[in-house]
Amino acid sequence: MNPVFLLRLTLDFIAAGLLLAGLAYYWLDNVAHELIGTAMFLLIIVHNGFNRRWYGRLSKAPREALGLSNTVTILSLATIMLVLLVTSLMISRSVFGFLPLSGGYSVRQIHTLAAYWALVIVSIHLGMRWSMIMATFRGLCGMTTPNTVRVVLLRMAALAIATYGIHSSVVMAIGSKLTAQVTMDFWDFEASTQAFFVHNTSILALYVFLGHYATKWLRTWKQRSRAATTV
């Protein structure tokens, strides 16, 4: 197992965890929120450093559905992270408060909108690579032989978590957050902090699930299309 790849994978999961933590703004104080965001962006810079060659090959990226969906997802993620970074700097009151930038209520709305879209696109991005991630974990655990029972159980668990993610999307009003609708529905962290993270993690899992199976379908469709053209 390549130790550099394992390090990259670990850092990516830490960055995703920091994104989830950053969503709990009303549970954290502002300094903690900004420090979490700063750490996340440092990891994103590292991630892009590892994957810098991809941008150089962008003009030669595959144009079929699978390759195009991958390109669109990555570029969308890069764009939303750039928006999140710029708005972070504009509304910073602690870590980057010294910068001659300012942002009011509208900028905060854009920042929140970008954060929830980042959650969705990061999840889809992970889902598109989930087969590779699971293969890595199987290698680490020494699971070198296929096991039908294990596959069925894991798929059932994934479906259950994704289903709960639909429920969590309703509870957390994710639709309103992704369309920047102003609501007075704020999570009561005094009532439950754990549930907040459970719901948001299940939403992340839902979009990982969708990204994974959409990618599998596109890959199968690509293989069938190639087979049809060779007949």
C-alpha positions, -999 to +999 in steps of 0.1 A: +000+000+000+014+034-010+020+054+022+017+087+003-017+077-010-028+067+025-016+101+038-035+119+010-067+099+018-064+106+055-059+143+050-089+144+026-112+127+052-099+152+079-108+181+056-143+166+051-146+163+089-136+199+094-162+210+068-189+192+089-175+208+121-175+242+105-213+239+098-219+240+136-212+277+138-237+284+165-221+256+187-186+270+182-174+305+191-162+326+162-125+320+168-129+282+168-150+284+136-124+305+118-095+282+130-114+251+117-120+269+084-084+279+081-072+243+088-097+230+062-084+254+035-048+245+043-057+209+037-075+218+005-043+236-007-024+204+000-050+183-018-047+205-049-010+204-047-011+166-048-035+167-078-020+197-096-013+176-127-050+171-132-054+208-140-026+205-166-045+177-183-078+195-182-079+203-219-074+166-227-100+154-202-124+127-216-155+141-231-178+111-226-204+112-199-183+097-171-152+118-178-174+149-183-192+144-150-159+141-132-146+173-147-178+192-140-178+180-104-142+190-098-145+224-114-178+230-095-160+221-062-131+243-070-155+272-077-176+268-046-144+265-024-131+297-040-164+314-031-162+300+004-126+312+008-132+347-005-164+352+017-145+338+047-118+364+043-144+391+039-164+383+071-134+372+092-134+390+126-106+370+143-079+351+123-080+374+092-096+404+108-065+425+100-073+423+062-088+455+047-119+436+036-154+439+048-187+420+043-222+424+055-253+403+058-253+394+021-218+381+022-226+360+052-256+345+033-234+337+003-209+321+027-235+299+043-249+290+009-214+281-004-208+260+027-238+237+022-232+234-015-196+224-006-210+197+016-231+183-013-203+185-039-176+172-016-199+142-009-205+136-046-168+139-053-161+113-026-188+091-040-173+091-074-141+076-059-158+054-034-148+021-052-112+031-049-115+041-013-132+009-004-106-011-022-079+007-002-097-001+031-101-038+020-064-039+014-056-024+048-079-050+065-065-079+045-098-086+028-083-100-004-110-125-014-145-116-025-173-122+001-209-121-010-223-119+025-201-089+033-210-071+001-247-076+007-245-064+043-225-033+033-249-025+006-279-029+029-261-006+055-253+020+028-290+020+016-302+024+052-278+053+059-288+069+026-325+066+034-319+082+068-300+109+049-332+117+031-350+121+065-321+142+078-323+165+047-359+173+057-350+177+094-321+201+086-341+219+058-312+213+034-334+224+005-338+258+020-301+261+027-291+251-009-315+278-023-305+305+002-341+308+016-342+328+048-357+308+076-359+311+114-353+274+118-320+273+137-307+241+153-310+241+191-275+230+202-286+231+239-312+204+231-288+181+211-254+186+196-249+149+187-280+148+165-268+178+145-236+159+135-255+127+129-280+144+105-253+162+086-231+131+084-260+111+070-267+139+045-230+136+034-234+098+032-266+102+011-247+122-016-217+098-014-242+070-021-257+089-050-223+098-064-210+063-061-240+046-078-243+072-105-206+066-113-211+029-114-241+033-138-221+056-160-192+032-161-214+003-170-231+024-197-197+033-211-186-004-212-218-014-229-215+014-254-180+003-263-191-033-265-219-024-289-195-004-312-171-034-315-199-059-325 
